[in-house]
């Protein structure tokens, strides 16, 4: 089982730093890992449509109005990144890039926009779709749910943050960030093959590409 400490130690090893045995230590390594772990986790979750963190949820309608859109919905509290809207028939995607990792989706797009609520207290999703269902990446923090590719990517993302305070090296930070980006590209291919859907449900546009 991969723990938070283990992920931090992988990141520290990437930059040639000493490891830690606990995140409650008073060492510089532990202090810096505590400082950057959460932002690294959220950034890595946002970076890709990870299957282990994918959720479907019917959206709650708000009373806000918008001149450009028919409906304003509250975003789920655990939403790290919106991916696409569905009308329940798996018939639409939010962006064309989702077609690469969600090959089972059918034709078309359902347009939406993320904004802020009228009382400026939370982000909302605006669309013309009634009874909208959102597919999104959730803020998963339980490390034993992480995929192996995600752990690799998260460790490099964290290492990029740690490189400057631990080693004083912006070049090393760039190197770690480049490794992170390569892992995300690899994860798109790996994660896209983790789902199975019937052949007839494949988008015609995707079929032309594969």
C-alpha positions as CSV (number, residue, x, y, z in Angstrom):
1,X,0.0,0.0,0.0
2,X,1.4,3.4,-1.0
3,X,1.3,5.9,1.9
4,X,1.6,9.7,1.9
5,X,5.0,9.3,3.5
6,X,6.1,6.9,0.8
7,X,5.0,9.3,-2.0
8,X,7.0,12.1,-0.3
9,X,10.0,9.8,-0.1
10,X,9.8,9.0,-3.8
11,X,9.7,12.8,-4.5
12,X,12.6,13.5,-2.2
13,X,14.7,10.7,-3.8
14,X,14.0,12.2,-7.2
15,X,15.9,15.4,-6.1
16,X,18.6,13.6,-4.1
17,X,17.3,14.6,-0.7
18,X,17.1,12.6,2.5
19,X,13.9,10.6,3.2
20,X,11.5,11.0,6.1
21,X,9.9,8.5,8.5
22,X,7.0,10.7,9.4
23,X,5.3,13.9,8.3
24,X,5.4,15.2,11.9
25,X,9.1,15.4,12.0
26,X,10.8,18.8,12.5
27,X,13.2,18.2,9.6
28,X,13.3,20.5,6.6
29,X,12.3,17.6,4.4
30,X,9.1,16.9,6.4
31,X,8.2,20.6,6.7
32,X,8.6,21.2,2.9
33,X,6.6,18.0,2.0
34,X,3.8,19.2,4.3
35,X,3.9,22.6,2.6
36,X,3.6,21.3,-1.0
37,X,1.9,17.9,-0.8
38,X,-1.7,19.1,-1.0
39,X,-1.2,21.5,-3.9
40,X,0.7,18.8,-5.7
41,X,-2.1,16.3,-5.2
42,X,-4.8,18.7,-6.4
43,X,-2.7,19.7,-9.4
44,X,-2.1,16.1,-10.4
45,X,-5.8,15.2,-10.0
46,X,-6.6,18.2,-12.3
47,X,-4.0,17.2,-14.8
48,X,-5.7,14.1,-16.2
49,X,-9.1,12.3,-16.3
50,X,-8.0,9.6,-13.9
51,X,-10.3,6.6,-13.9
52,X,-9.8,5.9,-10.2
53,X,-11.0,9.4,-9.3
54,X,-13.9,9.6,-11.8
55,X,-17.4,10.3,-10.4
56,X,-20.8,10.9,-11.9
57,X,-23.3,13.1,-10.0
58,X,-26.6,14.7,-10.8
59,X,-26.2,18.4,-10.3
60,X,-28.2,20.5,-7.8
61,X,-30.0,23.4,-9.5
62,X,-29.4,26.9,-8.0
63,X,-31.7,29.9,-8.0
64,X,-29.0,32.0,-9.8
65,X,-29.9,33.3,-13.2
66,X,-27.6,34.0,-16.2
67,X,-28.5,35.8,-19.4
68,X,-26.4,33.4,-21.5
69,X,-27.4,30.1,-20.0
70,X,-30.7,28.5,-19.0
71,X,-29.5,26.7,-15.9
72,X,-27.1,27.3,-13.1
73,X,-25.9,24.4,-11.0
74,X,-23.8,24.0,-7.9
75,X,-20.6,22.1,-8.3
76,X,-20.0,19.0,-6.1
77,X,-18.0,19.9,-3.1
78,X,-15.4,17.3,-3.9
79,X,-14.9,18.4,-7.5
80,X,-11.3,18.8,-8.5
81,X,-11.9,19.3,-12.2
82,X,-15.0,19.1,-14.4
83,X,-14.7,16.8,-17.3
84,X,-18.0,16.7,-19.3
85,X,-21.8,16.8,-18.9
86,X,-24.1,13.9,-19.7
87,X,-27.9,13.8,-20.2
88,X,-27.8,10.3,-18.7
89,X,-27.4,8.5,-22.0
90,X,-23.6,9.0,-22.2
91,X,-24.1,11.0,-25.3
92,X,-21.9,14.0,-24.9
93,X,-18.6,15.4,-23.9
94,X,-17.5,18.7,-22.6
95,X,-14.3,19.0,-24.6
96,X,-12.8,17.2,-27.6
97,X,-9.9,16.1,-25.5
98,X,-12.2,13.9,-23.4
99,X,-12.7,11.8,-26.5
100,X,-9.2,10.3,-26.1
101,X,-9.9,9.0,-22.6
102,X,-13.6,8.3,-22.8
103,X,-13.9,6.4,-26.0
104,X,-17.3,4.9,-25.2
105,X,-19.1,8.3,-25.4
106,X,-21.4,8.9,-28.3
107,X,-21.8,12.0,-30.5
108,X,-21.9,15.7,-29.8
109,X,-21.0,18.1,-27.1
110,X,-23.0,19.6,-24.3
111,X,-21.7,23.1,-23.8
112,X,-21.1,24.5,-20.3
113,X,-19.2,27.2,-18.5
114,X,-17.7,27.5,-15.0
115,X,-18.3,30.7,-13.2
116,X,-19.0,32.2,-9.8
117,X,-22.3,32.3,-7.9
118,X,-24.2,35.5,-7.6
119,X,-23.2,35.8,-4.0
120,X,-19.5,35.2,-4.8
121,X,-19.2,32.3,-2.4
122,X,-18.7,29.3,-4.7
123,X,-18.1,28.2,-8.3
124,X,-21.1,27.2,-10.4
125,X,-21.7,25.3,-13.6
126,X,-23.8,27.0,-16.3
127,X,-25.4,25.2,-19.2
128,X,-28.5,24.8,-21.3
129,X,-29.0,21.2,-20.3
130,X,-31.9,20.4,-17.9
131,X,-31.3,17.6,-15.3
132,X,-27.6,17.7,-15.9
133,X,-25.3,15.0,-14.8
134,X,-21.6,15.9,-14.4
135,X,-18.7,13.6,-14.8
136,X,-15.7,14.9,-12.9
137,X,-12.4,14.2,-11.2
138,X,-13.0,14.0,-7.5
139,X,-10.6,15.2,-4.8
140,X,-9.5,11.7,-3.8
141,X,-7.0,11.8,-0.9
142,X,-7.0,8.1,0.1
143,X,-3.7,6.9,-1.1
144,X,-4.6,3.2,-1.5
145,X,-7.0,4.2,-4.3
146,X,-4.3,5.9,-6.3
147,X,-3.2,4.1,-9.5
148,X,0.5,3.4,-10.0
149,X,0.8,6.0,-12.8
150,X,-0.8,8.6,-10.6
151,X,1.7,7.9,-7.8
152,X,4.5,8.3,-10.2
153,X,3.1,11.6,-11.6
154,X,2.3,12.9,-8.1
155,X,5.8,12.2,-6.9
156,X,7.4,14.1,-9.8
157,X,4.9,17.0,-9.3
158,X,5.9,17.2,-5.6
159,X,9.6,16.9,-6.5
160,X,9.2,19.9,-8.8
161,X,7.9,22.0,-5.9
162,X,10.6,20.6,-3.5
163,X,13.6,21.2,-5.9
164,X,14.0,24.9,-5.2
165,X,13.6,25.0,-1.4
166,X,15.5,21.8,-0.9
167,X,18.2,22.1,-3.5
168,X,18.0,25.7,-4.7
169,X,17.9,24.5,-8.3
170,X,15.3,25.9,-10.7
171,X,16.9,23.6,-13.4
172,X,16.1,20.6,-11.3
173,X,12.6,21.9,-10.8
174,X,12.1,22.1,-14.5
175,X,13.5,18.6,-15.0
176,X,11.0,17.2,-12.5
177,X,8.2,19.1,-14.1
178,X,9.1,17.8,-17.5
179,X,9.1,14.2,-16.1
180,X,5.6,14.9,-14.7
181,X,4.3,16.1,-18.1
182,X,5.7,13.0,-19.8
183,X,4.0,10.8,-17.2
184,X,0.7,12.5,-17.8
185,X,1.0,11.8,-21.5
186,X,1.7,8.2,-20.8
187,X,-1.2,8.1,-18.3
188,X,-3.7,9.2,-21.0
189,X,-2.9,6.1,-23.1
190,X,-2.8,3.8,-20.1
191,X,-6.0,5.1,-18.4
192,X,-7.9,5.2,-21.7
193,X,-7.5,1.4,-21.9
194,X,-8.8,0.8,-18.4
195,X,-12.5,1.0,-19.4
196,X,-14.5,-1.4,-21.5
197,X,-17.6,-0.4,-23.4
198,X,-19.5,-2.1,-26.2
199,X,-18.1,-1.3,-29.7
200,X,-21.4,0.2,-30.9
201,X,-21.1,2.9,-28.3
202,X,-17.9,4.3,-29.7
203,X,-18.1,7.8,-31.1
204,X,-17.9,8.0,-34.9
205,X,-15.4,10.7,-34.6
206,X,-13.2,8.5,-32.4
207,X,-13.7,5.5,-34.7
208,X,-12.2,7.5,-37.6
209,X,-9.2,8.3,-35.5
210,X,-8.4,4.8,-34.1
